[in-house]
């Protein structure tokens, strides 16, 4: 029996994926559960497993090529079934419905044709079409500049009309100063899909979110003691500082709910659960796996889920659903000698927290200078959603929770 292997659904933000690496060659024996291919989404690399056994008979999408979600990318089965499907006198290469062009050119689910000037009809996702309309951009120009068959929101955000016009209009006057080229020999590094999306989202954040930042310095003496005591108990779960911060954020957000919200066209969406994303660095760029509903989970559960998410992200096996649904983000550079930094808000969220390294610093306590472990926490906030005093009140409560972690038990 022949079985179709289709491009998986990788979440709401992705409607077209790229084949990064085939793990099986045509003719290889495949068992159920074997990883066949790695595909690259806009957030991570995901392994696609086979639900069928047999041989890998044909690959319809090769490495570096893209295909829409749900498109057939390979066939698994027995060679005799493939020959029978092809029919007498036909080439026994693949079923008639398994043509590579059809698989790679199929529009993504939800994509809609849009009339776009001289270029004819252009395929665009609903989010991409909306973003282009809001910015007064021509989808045909974006499609031509990006080289994509389906224009998505990230393509619209990354589109630079001036550069596109310069490339398409040879009659434009030459620049006033001559082009001297690059100042030294260079190596061109192609942008991965992840890096392209990061660039587009950070540009969107800088251009559309009027952010303000606030910093508090936290005495981590008691927090360190609690963490060390819990980890000394020999449990299989190791508590990290970002786990404690996530729990404190969820508790503080009960009182200051606007930090757990998003600015939208119809108003501010305030979320009922606090889904904390943790920025994880990889060679391809930052990935943000999410622990959902942190406010209802124990510290041990949060720590276990964070540890599993970090390991899966670094191994490239994180599930797409783990990367969606974040409502607030924590970025931790505590492993580096960086005291403080400002993180860029991850749209459409309204808050991101940046954690520096814990360093011993002199503080004034009861009439004397004493050394204390100090953590700098810098919050970036969307000024459309909240004002400075509101953000400061949240940071004050977060500081108190971290300095008195037993308050998490209340």
Buried (B, 14 or more C-beta within 10 A) or exposed (E): EBBBBBBBBBBEBBBBBBBBEBBBEEEEEBEEEBEBBBBBBBBBBBBBBBEBBBBBBBBBBEEEBBBBBBBBBBBBBBEEBBBEBBEEEEEBEBBEEBEBEEBBBBBBEEBEEBEBEEEEEBBBBEBBBBBBEEEEBBBBBBBBBBEBBBBBBBBBBBBEBEEBEEEEEEEEEEEEEEEEEEEEEEEEEEEBBBBBBBBBBBBBBEEBBEBEBBEBBBBBBEBBEBBEEBBEEEEEBEBBBBBBBBBBBBBBBEEBBBBBBBBEEEEBBBBEBBBBBBBBBBEBBBBBBBBBBBBEBEBBBBBBBBBBBBEBBBEBBBBBEBBBBBBBBBBBBBEEEEBBEEBBBBBBBBBBBBBBBBBEBEBEEEEEEEEBBBBBBBBBBBBEBBEEEBBBBBBBBBBBBBBBBEEBEE
